[in-house]
Amino acid sequence: MSARFQKHYTQPVSQVTRADCQELLQMALAEDAPAGDPAAEALFDPTVISRARLVSREKGVAAGLAVLPFLFELWHTQSGRGVQYQMHCKDGAEFGPGSVLAELQAATVDLLRLERIILNMLQYLSGIASVTATTVALAGDQIAILDTRKTLPGYRRLAKYAVFCGGGSNHRISLSDMAMIKDNHVAAAGGIQAAVTKLRARYPDIPLNVEVDTLDQLAELLELPEQTDVVLLDNMGRAQIDQALQMIQQSGRAIFVELSGGWTPERLTELHGLGNLGISMGFLTHTTRFLDISMELQSDD
């Protein structure tokens, strides 16, 4: 079997750093118990130790386990107490129902205090990784599944990391990574050619992605001498995509083709056989279902 094609538009988010998640974790700790945790604090002395397992109740692909050590470090700084952990799974790995992803040991009050933060991270990021993996499998070897900037503030690098864990490709992380001329840019600038010419005059070397809605717009773009790195075919069906690919090939231009607009995993088979191209899918991050992962606690006798 041939290797699967991937196309990253930026340096992929292949690992999580403390800087990627520290602010989020600090906010999570602050908002979840602004005046303490009355239930746990009333029931358990901080000297009481418990063990816990992080268990998946369904199959999926892991993402977010790499965030947990940073959470535990912040908690140690805040409380003076630590959390011992043993990972049984790595981000990017598949698991089935009943799989133990990690084991924790800490003060009972701490495990209960951190439970929701731990699960929110794992459930959300593993949900993204899992739906990405399913989509990538349906896409086949020649289609790169790309994420978008449709993410919650502060979560972008983590969400894109989860897409990477699921086998997807990272689109630009921010507006600064790549110039992307879309329909509103074109309308305000007075057309495709005016927009591209003005942009290239100011930023001659930045990677450029141009969205086209019609074959006429594509023809205008291909007439320009300025370099376009990616052309985004928006809301085009298979017949139009075939024509667009033929036009690009005949032009002799080295332009990568990206698709967007209405593509679902179930429709990806329509694109098999077209060669290497990318599809950007916002639903990977903006409609993700939390994966069913739980923390199972037991007293350490």
C-alpha positions in Angstrom: 0.0 0.0 0.0 1.3 3.5 -0.9 2.1 6.0 1.9 -0.7 8.3 2.8 -0.4 11.9 1.5 -0.2 14.8 4.0 0.1 18.5 3.3 0.8 20.8 6.2 0.5 24.6 5.5 2.7 25.4 8.5 5.0 23.7 10.9 2.6 21.0 12.2 1.7 21.0 15.9 3.2 17.6 16.5 3.7 18.1 20.2 2.3 20.1 23.1 4.5 22.5 25.0 3.7 24.2 28.4 3.3 27.5 26.5 0.5 25.9 24.4 -1.7 25.2 27.4 -0.5 27.0 30.6 -2.9 29.9 30.3 -5.8 27.6 29.6 -4.9 25.4 32.6 -4.5 28.4 34.9 -8.0 29.7 33.9 -9.5 26.2 34.3 -8.1 25.9 37.8 -9.4 29.4 38.7 -12.9 29.1 37.3 -13.6 25.5 38.5 -13.2 26.3 42.2 -12.9 30.0 42.9 -13.7 29.5 46.6 -12.5 25.9 47.0 -14.3 22.6 46.7 -16.6 22.4 49.7 -17.7 18.8 49.1 -14.3 17.2 48.8 -12.7 19.4 51.5 -15.5 18.6 54.0 -15.2 14.8 53.4 -11.5 14.2 53.1 -8.4 15.3 54.9 -5.5 16.2 52.5 -3.5 13.3 54.0 -6.0 10.7 52.6 -4.6 9.2 49.4 -6.5 7.6 46.5 -5.7 6.0 43.3 -7.7 6.7 40.1 -7.8 5.3 36.6 -8.7 7.2 33.4 -10.9 4.8 31.5 -12.5 5.1 28.0 -16.0 3.8 27.6 -15.7 3.8 23.8 -13.1 3.4 21.1 -11.1 6.3 19.9 -7.8 8.0 19.3 -6.0 9.6 22.3 -5.1 13.3 22.4 -4.5 15.5 25.5 -2.5 13.1 27.7 0.6 15.2 27.1 -1.3 18.1 28.7 -1.7 16.4 32.0 1.9 16.7 33.4 1.6 20.5 32.9 -1.6 20.5 34.8 -0.1 18.5 37.7 2.9 20.9 37.7 0.7 23.9 38.1 -1.3 22.2 40.8 1.8 21.4 42.7 2.9 25.0 42.5 -0.6 26.1 43.7 -1.2 23.6 46.4 2.2 22.2 47.4 0.9 18.7 46.7 1.8 16.5 43.8 0.1 13.9 41.5 1.9 10.7 40.6 0.9 9.4 37.2 1.6 6.5 34.9 0.5 6.7 31.3 -0.7 3.6 29.6 -1.4 5.2 26.2 0.3 7.8 24.0 -1.4 10.6 22.2 -2.2 9.4 18.6 -2.7 5.8 19.7 -6.0 4.0 19.2 -7.8 2.5 22.1 -11.0 0.5 22.7 -13.8 0.5 25.2 -12.6 -0.2 28.7 -9.0 0.8 27.9 -7.1 2.4 30.9 -5.4 5.5 29.5 -3.6 6.4 32.7 -3.4 5.8 36.4 -3.1 8.6 39.0 -2.3 8.7 42.7 -2.7 11.8 44.8 -4.6 13.2 47.8 -8.3 12.4 47.3 -9.2 16.1 47.5 -6.8 16.8 44.7 -8.1 14.1 42.4 -11.7 15.3 42.9 -10.6 18.9 42.5 -8.8 18.1 39.1 -11.2 15.5 37.8 -13.3 17.8 35.6 -10.3 19.7 34.2 -8.6 16.4 33.3 -11.6 15.0 31.6 -12.5 18.2 29.7 -9.1 18.2 28.1 -9.0 14.4 27.3 -12.6 14.2 26.2 -12.5 17.3 23.9 -9.1 16.7 22.3 -9.6 12.9 22.0 -12.9 13.7 20.3 -11.2 15.8 17.7 -8.5 13.2 17.2 -11.0 10.4 16.8 -13.3 12.2 14.3 -10.2 13.2 12.3 -8.9 9.6 12.2 -12.3 8.4 10.9 -12.3 11.1 8.3 -8.7 10.4 7.2 -9.5 6.7 6.8 -12.5 7.5 4.5 -10.5 10.0 2.5 -8.0 7.5 1.2 -4.3 7.8 0.6 -4.3 10.8 -1.8 -6.4 13.3 0.1 -5.0 15.5 3.0 -7.6 16.3 5.6 -6.9 19.9 6.8 -8.2 21.7 9.8 -9.3 25.4 10.0 -9.1 28.4 12.3 -12.6 27.5 13.6 -11.5 27.0 17.2 -12.3 28.4 20.6 -9.9 31.2 21.7 -6.9 29.8 23.4 -7.5 26.3 22.2 -6.1 26.6 18.7 -2.8 24.9 19.1 -4.3 22.2 21.2 -7.1 21.6 18.7 -4.6 21.5 15.8 -2.4 19.1 17.9 -5.4 16.8 18.3 -6.0 16.9 14.5 -2.4 16.0 14.0 -2.8 13.1 16.5 -5.7 11.8 14.4 -3.6 11.8 11.3 -4.9 15.1 9.8 -2.9 18.0 8.4 -2.6 21.5 9.9 -3.7 24.5 7.8 -2.3 27.9 8.8 -2.4 28.4 12.5 -3.0 32.1 12.3 -3.6 34.9 9.8 0.2 35.6 9.9 1.3 32.2 8.6 -0.2 32.5 5.1 -2.0 35.2 3.1 -5.5 33.9 2.2 -7.6 35.9 -0.2 -11.2 34.9 0.2 -14.5 36.1 -1.2 -14.8 39.2 1.0 -11.2 40.3 0.1 -12.0 39.9 -3.5 -15.3 41.9 -3.3 -13.7 44.7 -1.3 -10.5 44.8 -3.5 -12.4 44.9 -6.8 -11.7 41.4 -8.1 -9.3 38.5 -8.0 -6.6 40.1 -10.1 -6.6 43.4 -8.2 -6.4 41.5 -4.8 -3.6 39.2 -5.8 -1.6 42.0 -7.5 -1.9 44.3 -4.5 -1.0 41.6 -2.0 2.1 40.4 -4.0 3.3 44.0 -4.3 3.5 44.3 -0.5 4.3 40.7 0.4 6.1 39.1 -2.5 7.3 36.0 -0.6 4.6 35.0 1.8 2.7 31.8 1.0 -0.5 32.7 -0.8 -3.9 30.8 -0.9 -6.6 32.2 -3.2 -10.2 31.1 -2.9 -12.3 30.9 -6.1 -16.0 30.2 -6.4 -16.2 29.8 -10.1 -14.2 28.6 -13.0 -14.1 32.1 -14.4 -12.4 33.3 -11.3 -9.9 30.5 -11.6 -9.2 31.6 -15.2 -8.5 35.1 -14.0 -6.1 33.9 -11.4 -4.2 31.7 -13.9 -3.7 34.7 -16.2 -1.6 36.5 -13.5 2.2 36.3 -13.5 2.2 36.5 -9.6 2.8 33.2 -7.8 -0.1 31.5 -6.1 0.8 28.6 -3.9 -2.7 27.2 -3.2 -6.0 27.6 -4.9 -9.1 26.9 -2.8 -12.0 25.6 -4.9 -15.0 26.6 -2.8 -18.4 24.8 -3.1 -17.6 23.0 -6.3 -18.9 19.7 -7.3 -16.9 16.8 -8.9 -17.5 18.0 -12.5 -16.3 21.5 -11.8 -13.3 20.2 -9.8 -12.4 18.0 -12.8 -12.4 21.1 -15.1 -10.5 23.2 -12.6 -7.7 20.6 -12.3 -7.5 20.4 -16.1 -7.2 24.2 -16.3 -4.4 24.3 -13.7 -2.6 21.4 -15.4 -2.8 23.1 -18.8 -1.5 26.4 -17.3 1.7 24.7 -16.2 1.5 26.4 -12.9 2.6 24.5 -9.7 -0.5 25.2 -7.6 -1.7 23.0 -4.9 -5.5 22.4 -4.9 -7.6 22.7 -1.7 -11.4 22.1 -1.5 -13.9 23.4 1.0 -17.6 23.8 1.4 -20.1 21.1 2.2 -17.7 18.2 2.2 -18.5 15.4 4.7 -16.7 12.2 5.4 -19.4 10.2 3.6 -18.8 12.2 0.3 -15.0 11.8 0.2 -15.2 8.8 -2.0 -16.4 11.1 -4.8 -12.9 12.5 -4.9 -10.9 9.3 -5.2 -8.6 9.1 -8.1 -8.1 12.9 -8.5 -4.5 12.8 -7.2 -3.0 14.6 -4.3 -5.2 17.4 -3.0 -6.5 18.8 0.3 -9.9 19.3 1.9 -10.3 21.8 4.8 -13.0 20.8 7.2 -14.1 23.1 10.0 -16.3 20.4 11.6 -13.2 18.6 12.8 -12.9 21.2 15.6 -16.2 23.2 15.7 -18.7 20.4 16.1 -16.7 17.8 17.9 -18.4 15.5 20.4 -16.6 14.9 23.7 -15.4 11.3 23.8 -16.7 9.3 26.7 -13.8 9.0 29.2 -14.2 8.7 32.9 -12.2 8.8 36.1 -12.7 5.8 38.3 -11.6 6.5 41.9 -10.9 4.1 44.7 -9.5 4.6 48.2 -5.9 3.6 48.8 -6.3 1.4 52.0 
